[in-house]
Amino acid sequence: MKLRENSKYAMLVPTSMGVRITPLNGQPVHSSEYFRMQATSAETNVASVSSYLGLPVKVLTTFVKGSPIAQFIKANLRARHMEYEGPEVPQGNPWGYRHQFNIADSGFGTRGPRVQNDRAGEVGRTLNVKDFDLERIFGTEGVQIMHLSGLIAALSPETSQFCLELARAAKKHGTRISFDLNYRATFWKGREQELRETFTEIASVTDILIGNEEDFQLCLGIKGPEAGGKDIEAQIDGFKEMMGRVKQAFPNASVFTTTLREVVSVNEHLWGAVMLAGEQWEVIKPRPIQVLDRIGGGDGFVGGMLYAILKGWEPEKWAQFGWASGALATTFETDYGQPADEDMIWSIWSGNARVKR
């Protein structure tokens, strides 16, 4: 995949930042007294692979003015080696704007994780293209890949238009577009037709299209694979047929991919992936991985795949590095992986967990 040269940023992600609060030691929320707080968003989870491995990343977002949570988030983004840009929005009053809260336990063994999103008054819903100089960002500074998420595109009518305008500007200036559909029923309720049109337009200019069977069916109206029971490996041919239909509907894209996950227990998953890059299929049959916290594994896959594309590697390595980056993310208490170097990720792919001295 040819990328734009002479760009200041390898990757750009628009996002709504929030915090995740997690009980210690895999305990449930309702029985816990001690919690760990981290700054989070799906889109920065993706970008973390590139930023930790030394590529320049920029975040477009919005903050609550004077908020200690905003200060906490900014410090975290700086620690992840990410630049950020966005307006400061006054809270207004005690019932005004704030950053979203994600309250989640990790589960353990046979007890599955439980996640509660508290997004009332979320400042990210105000993201507006008027607050950003797109000509400067895409034209003067330059971006190689912009990663968009359906979570942001569906957050509010304002963010839907924001993502549309970003996609149009990126396309105009030769920036490659990655779009993870990320369907959420609660975001789409009452806006189905509007969002179907928005997602279809973004997908029509996208270069890298990501989603599971539900995402492609409900966001874009593409028929998914036939139900194949619990054995995810048995459904691979169905996923490949679905991607063929997606490619026919959206011929501008050259990469289509989905992860494969079968849950054995909270702490053991079978993890795989299917990718179509041009005419070349890359299939990673599900392999067992041990899981500390599953949240962010899919984002880690996307982040690793995009890093491999940015590095100019062959498509086979896009899928492999993505698979291993996703597996890496599930070993961290944060919902994003923090690779020390490429070798840490390739060691996961090779199955080498020996001590490195």
C-alpha positions as CSV (number, residue, x, y, z in Angstrom):
1,M,0.0,0.0,0.0
2,K,1.5,3.3,-1.1
3,L,1.5,5.9,1.7
4,R,1.8,9.7,1.4
5,E,5.4,10.8,1.7
6,N,6.7,13.9,3.7
7,S,4.0,13.6,6.3
8,K,4.5,14.9,9.8
9,Y,2.3,12.3,11.3
10,A,2.2,8.5,10.7
11,M,-1.2,8.2,12.2
12,L,-4.1,10.5,13.2
13,V,-7.0,9.4,15.4
14,P,-10.1,11.5,16.3
15,T,-11.5,10.3,19.6
16,S,-13.6,11.1,22.7
17,M,-11.3,10.5,25.7
18,G,-12.6,9.2,29.0
19,V,-11.4,7.1,32.0
20,R,-11.8,3.5,32.8
21,I,-12.2,2.4,36.5
22,T,-11.3,-1.2,37.2
23,P,-11.4,-3.2,40.5
24,L,-8.1,-4.7,41.5
25,N,-7.3,-8.4,41.1
26,G,-10.1,-9.2,38.7
27,Q,-12.8,-8.6,41.3
28,P,-16.4,-7.6,40.4
29,V,-17.4,-3.9,40.7
30,H,-20.2,-4.4,43.3
31,S,-17.9,-6.1,45.8
32,S,-14.8,-3.9,45.4
33,E,-13.5,-1.0,47.5
34,Y,-10.3,-0.3,45.6
35,F,-10.1,0.7,41.9
36,R,-7.5,1.6,39.3
37,M,-8.2,4.5,37.0
38,Q,-6.7,4.8,33.5
39,A,-7.3,7.2,30.6
40,T,-8.9,5.4,27.7
41,S,-10.5,5.4,24.3
42,A,-10.7,2.7,21.6
43,E,-9.0,4.9,19.0
44,T,-6.0,5.8,21.2
45,N,-5.8,2.0,22.1
46,V,-5.2,1.5,18.3
47,A,-2.7,4.3,18.0
48,S,-0.7,3.2,21.1
49,V,1.1,0.4,19.1
50,S,2.6,3.0,16.7
51,S,3.3,5.6,19.4
52,Y,5.1,3.2,21.7
53,L,7.2,1.9,18.8
54,G,8.3,5.4,17.8
55,L,6.0,6.6,15.1
56,P,4.5,10.1,15.3
57,V,0.8,10.0,16.3
58,K,-1.7,12.9,16.7
59,V,-5.0,12.8,18.6
60,L,-7.9,15.1,17.8
61,T,-10.3,15.3,20.7
62,T,-12.0,17.8,23.1
63,F,-11.5,18.5,26.8
64,V,-13.5,19.9,29.7
65,K,-11.9,23.2,30.6
66,G,-10.3,23.2,34.1
67,S,-11.2,19.5,34.8
68,P,-8.7,17.4,36.7
69,I,-9.9,14.4,34.6
70,A,-8.9,16.3,31.5
71,Q,-5.5,17.0,33.1
72,F,-5.1,13.3,33.9
73,I,-6.0,12.4,30.3
74,K,-3.5,14.9,28.8
75,A,-0.7,13.6,31.0
76,N,-1.5,10.1,29.9
77,L,-1.4,11.0,26.2
78,R,1.9,12.7,26.7
79,A,3.2,9.6,28.5
80,R,2.1,7.5,25.4
81,H,4.2,9.8,23.2
82,M,1.1,11.3,21.5
83,E,0.4,14.8,20.4
84,Y,-3.1,16.1,21.0
85,E,-5.2,19.0,19.7
86,G,-8.7,20.1,20.6
87,P,-10.8,22.8,22.2
88,E,-11.4,23.3,25.9
89,V,-15.2,23.3,26.6
90,P,-16.5,24.9,29.8
91,Q,-18.2,22.5,32.1
92,G,-21.1,24.9,32.4
93,N,-22.6,23.7,35.7
94,P,-22.5,20.6,37.8
95,W,-24.9,19.0,35.3
96,G,-22.8,20.1,32.3
97,Y,-20.0,18.5,30.3
98,R,-17.6,15.8,31.5
99,H,-15.4,13.0,30.2
100,Q,-17.0,9.6,29.9
101,F,-16.6,7.0,32.6
102,N,-16.2,3.3,31.8
103,I,-16.7,1.1,34.8
104,A,-15.5,-2.5,34.1
105,D,-14.2,-5.5,35.8
106,S,-12.0,-8.0,34.1
107,G,-13.8,-11.2,35.1
108,F,-12.0,-14.3,36.2
109,G,-12.2,-18.0,35.1
110,T,-15.9,-18.8,34.6
111,R,-17.1,-15.4,35.8
112,G,-17.3,-13.2,32.7
113,P,-16.4,-9.5,32.7
114,R,-19.1,-6.8,33.2
115,V,-18.9,-3.4,31.7
116,Q,-21.0,-0.3,32.4
117,N,-20.6,2.8,30.2
118,D,-21.6,6.1,31.9
119,R,-21.5,8.7,29.0
120,A,-24.0,11.3,30.3
121,G,-22.8,14.8,29.4
122,E,-19.9,13.4,27.4
123,V,-17.8,16.3,26.1
124,G,-16.7,14.2,23.1
125,R,-20.2,14.5,21.7
126,T,-19.4,18.1,20.9
127,L,-16.5,17.3,18.4
128,N,-17.0,19.7,15.6
129,V,-15.0,20.2,12.4
130,K,-15.1,24.0,12.9
131,D,-12.7,23.6,15.8
132,F,-9.9,22.1,13.6
133,D,-7.9,23.4,10.6
134,L,-8.2,20.4,8.3
135,E,-6.2,22.1,5.6
136,R,-3.3,22.6,7.9
137,I,-3.5,19.1,9.4
138,F,-3.9,17.1,6.2
139,G,-2.5,19.5,3.6
140,T,0.4,21.3,5.3
141,E,1.5,18.9,8.1
142,G,0.4,15.7,6.4
143,V,-0.9,12.4,7.7
144,Q,-0.2,8.9,6.3
145,I,-3.1,7.0,7.9
146,M,-6.2,8.3,9.7
147,H,-8.0,5.7,11.8
148,L,-11.7,6.3,12.3
149,S,-14.0,4.4,14.6
150,G,-17.7,3.8,14.3
151,L,-17.9,4.6,18.0
152,I,-17.0,8.3,17.2
153,A,-19.0,8.4,14.0
154,A,-22.2,7.4,15.8
155,L,-21.7,9.3,19.1
156,S,-23.8,12.3,18.1
157,P,-25.0,14.1,14.9
158,E,-22.1,16.5,15.4
159,T,-19.5,13.7,15.6
160,S,-21.1,12.0,12.5
161,Q,-20.6,15.1,10.5
162,F,-17.1,15.6,12.0
163,C,-16.0,12.1,10.8
164,L,-17.5,12.6,7.4
165,E,-15.6,15.9,6.9
166,L,-12.4,14.3,8.2
167,A,-12.8,11.4,5.7
168,R,-13.4,13.9,2.8
169,A,-10.3,16.0,3.8
170,A,-8.1,12.9,4.2
171,K,-9.2,11.6,0.8
172,K,-8.5,14.9,-0.8
173,H,-4.9,15.1,0.5
174,G,-3.9,11.4,-0.2
175,T,-4.2,10.2,3.4
176,R,-5.1,6.5,3.7
177,I,-8.2,5.9,5.8
178,S,-8.7,3.0,8.2
179,F,-12.3,2.5,9.4
180,D,-13.3,0.1,12.2
181,L,-17.1,-0.1,12.0
182,N,-17.6,-0.8,15.8
183,Y,-21.4,-1.1,15.7
184,R,-23.2,-0.3,19.0
185,A,-27.0,-0.8,19.1
186,T,-27.5,1.9,21.8
187,F,-25.7,4.5,19.7
188,W,-27.8,3.7,16.6
189,K,-31.2,3.6,18.2
190,G,-33.5,6.1,16.4
191,R,-30.7,7.1,13.9
192,E,-30.5,3.9,11.8
193,Q,-31.1,5.5,8.4
194,E,-29.0,8.5,9.0
195,L,-26.1,6.5,10.3
196,R,-26.3,3.9,7.6
197,E,-25.9,6.7,5.0
198,T,-23.0,8.2,7.0
199,F,-21.2,4.9,7.5
200,T,-21.7,4.0,3.8
201,E,-20.1,7.3,2.6
202,I,-17.1,6.9,4.9
203,A,-16.7,3.2,3.8
204,S,-16.8,4.3,0.2
205,V,-13.6,6.3,0.6
206,T,-11.9,4.0,3.1
207,D,-8.8,2.0,2.2
208,I,-8.8,-0.4,5.2
209,L,-12.2,-1.7,6.3
210,I,-12.4,-3.5,9.7
211,G,-15.4,-5.2,11.3
212,N,-17.0,-8.4,12.5
213,E,-20.0,-10.1,11.0
214,E,-22.4,-8.0,13.0
215,D,-20.6,-4.7,12.1
216,F,-20.8,-5.4,8.3
217,Q,-24.5,-6.5,8.5
218,L,-25.8,-3.8,10.7
219,C,-23.7,-0.8,9.6
220,L,-23.5,-1.5,5.9
221,G,-26.2,-4.0,5.1
222,I,-23.7,-6.7,4.0
223,K,-24.9,-10.3,4.5
224,G,-22.8,-12.1,7.1
225,P,-21.6,-15.7,7.4
226,E,-24.0,-18.4,8.2
227,A,-24.2,-19.4,11.8
228,G,-21.6,-22.2,12.5
229,G,-22.0,-23.0,16.1
230,K,-19.4,-22.4,18.7
231,D,-16.4,-23.5,16.6
232,I,-15.1,-20.3,15.2
233,E,-12.6,-22.0,12.9
234,A,-15.4,-23.7,11.1
235,Q,-16.8,-20.3,10.2
236,I,-13.6,-19.0,8.4
237,D,-15.0,-19.8,4.9
238,G,-18.1,-17.9,5.8
239,F,-16.1,-14.9,6.8
240,K,-14.1,-15.0,3.6
241,E,-17.4,-15.1,1.6
242,M,-18.6,-12.1,3.5
243,M,-15.4,-10.1,2.8
244,G,-15.8,-10.9,-0.8
245,R,-19.3,-9.3,-0.7
246,V,-17.9,-6.3,1.2
247,K,-15.1,-5.9,-1.4
248,Q,-17.7,-5.9,-4.2
249,A,-19.8,-3.3,-2.5
250,F,-16.8,-1.0,-1.6
251,P,-14.2,-1.4,-4.3
252,N,-12.1,1.6,-3.2
253,A,-10.9,-0.4,-0.2
254,S,-7.9,-2.7,-0.6
255,V,-7.7,-4.3,2.9
256,F,-10.6,-6.0,4.7
257,T,-10.1,-7.8,8.0
258,T,-11.8,-9.2,11.1
259,T,-10.5,-10.9,14.2
260,L,-11.7,-14.4,15.3
261,R,-12.3,-15.0,19.0
262,E,-13.6,-18.1,20.8
263,V,-13.8,-17.8,24.6
264,V,-12.7,-21.0,26.5
265,S,-12.7,-19.1,29.8
266,V,-12.2,-15.5,30.8
267,N,-8.4,-16.2,31.0
268,E,-8.1,-18.4,27.9
269,H,-9.2,-17.5,24.4
270,L,-8.7,-18.9,20.9
271,W,-7.5,-16.0,18.9
272,G,-7.3,-15.7,15.1
273,A,-7.8,-13.4,12.2
274,V,-8.9,-13.2,8.5
275,M,-7.5,-10.6,6.1
276,L,-8.0,-9.9,2.5
277,A,-5.3,-7.6,1.1
278,G,-5.8,-7.0,-2.6
279,E,-6.3,-10.5,-3.9
280,Q,-4.2,-12.1,-1.2
281,W,-5.8,-14.0,1.7
282,E,-4.1,-14.1,5.1
283,V,-5.8,-16.5,7.6
284,I,-4.6,-17.1,11.1
285,K,-6.4,-20.0,12.5
286,P,-7.4,-19.5,16.2
287,R,-4.6,-20.3,18.6
288,P,-4.9,-20.3,22.4
289,I,-3.7,-17.2,24.2
290,Q,-3.8,-16.5,28.0
291,V,-5.7,-13.4,28.9
292,L,-5.3,-11.0,31.8
293,D,-7.9,-8.5,30.6
294,R,-9.7,-9.0,27.2
295,I,-10.7,-5.3,26.8
296,G,-8.6,-3.8,24.0
297,G,-7.5,-7.0,22.2
298,G,-9.3,-6.1,19.0
299,D,-7.9,-2.5,19.1
300,G,-4.5,-4.0,19.6
301,F,-4.9,-6.1,16.5
302,V,-5.8,-3.1,14.4
303,G,-3.0,-1.1,15.9
304,G,-0.4,-3.8,15.1
305,M,-1.8,-4.2,11.5
306,L,-1.6,-0.5,10.9
307,Y,1.9,-0.2,12.3
308,A,3.0,-3.0,9.9
309,I,1.4,-1.2,7.0
310,L,3.1,2.0,8.0
311,K,6.5,0.2,8.1
312,G,6.0,-1.0,4.5
313,W,6.0,-4.8,5.4
314,E,4.4,-7.5,3.3
315,P,0.7,-8.3,3.9
316,E,1.5,-11.6,5.6
317,K,3.3,-9.6,8.3
318,W,0.3,-7.2,8.6
319,A,-1.9,-10.0,9.8
320,Q,0.8,-11.7,12.0
321,F,1.9,-8.5,13.7
322,G,-1.7,-7.5,14.2
323,W,-2.6,-10.9,15.8
324,A,0.4,-10.7,18.1
325,S,-0.3,-7.0,19.1
326,G,-3.8,-8.0,20.0
327,A,-2.6,-10.9,22.1
328,L,-0.1,-8.5,23.7
329,A,-2.8,-6.1,24.7
330,T,-4.7,-8.8,26.6
331,T,-1.7,-9.3,28.9
332,F,-1.8,-5.6,30.2
333,E,-4.0,-4.2,32.9
334,T,-4.4,-1.2,30.6
335,D,-6.7,-1.7,27.7
336,Y,-3.9,-0.9,25.3
337,G,-0.6,-2.7,24.8
338,Q,2.7,-1.0,25.6
339,P,5.3,-2.8,23.5
340,A,8.9,-2.1,24.5
341,D,10.0,-2.9,20.9
342,E,9.0,-4.9,17.9
343,D,10.7,-8.0,19.2
344,M,8.3,-8.2,22.2
345,I,5.4,-8.5,19.7
346,W,7.2,-10.9,17.3
347,S,8.1,-13.1,20.3
348,I,4.4,-13.6,20.9
349,W,3.8,-14.6,17.3
350,S,6.6,-17.1,17.5
351,G,5.4,-18.5,20.8
352,N,8.6,-17.7,22.6
353,A,7.8,-16.7,26.2
354,R,11.3,-17.4,27.5
355,V,13.0,-14.9,29.7
356,K,14.9,-12.2,27.7
357,R,18.2,-11.2,29.5
